[in-house]
Amino acid sequence: MSELEDLRYPIGPFVSTASSMPGIRAAHIHTIQTLSERVEAAVEGLNDEQLDTPYREGGWTVRQVVHHIADSHANAFLRFKLALTEDWPTIKPYDEAAWAELADSKSLPLSASLSMIEGIHARWFVLLDTMSFDDFQKGFNHPEFGTVPLTKALAMYDWHGRHHLAHILNLRQRKGW
């Protein structure tokens, strides 16, 4: 992997796991449960100049990354609820890069998104923790990626949270913050 790829994918690209296995699924759920605390700790003490520093050349700023986690995981939580209450619904994708360029993602203090992440993850954890094996076999249709079982979606959002957390933590380490 090149240095640019290392900065872009600090924990490697997403690889789907067999998250229908109870131990693996429990680890994914634990990531969802603890992510809000970990993101809050990762940005603690950063000033506006640091929050507006991209994690890599051409990448999003720390501020945009945190707001993106809130946007993405809000969508993910709703996708899980749709999949649990409808028969393989077709979800609406969104342009993550365009959302990251909107004013709220580029300038809003982090407190709003940190609160969103905390609330979404608290609810999402309860939902995940009470889902049956059969519930995890349900899923949704993604217009770009096809059918997505909830087992795969869980693995993907576990990776997604850790991926963006690593962007922030690696930047802090490289900059000595």
Secondary structure, DSSP 8 states (H G I E B T S, - for coil): --HHHHHH-TT-S-----TTSHHHHHHHHHHHHHHHHHHHHHHTT--HHHHTSBSSTTS-BHHHHHHHHHHHHHHHHHHHHHHHHSSS-B-----HHHHHTSHHHHHS-THHHHHHHHHHHHHHHHHHHT--HHHHT-EEEETTTEEEEHHHHHHHHHHHHHHHHHHHHHHHHHHT-
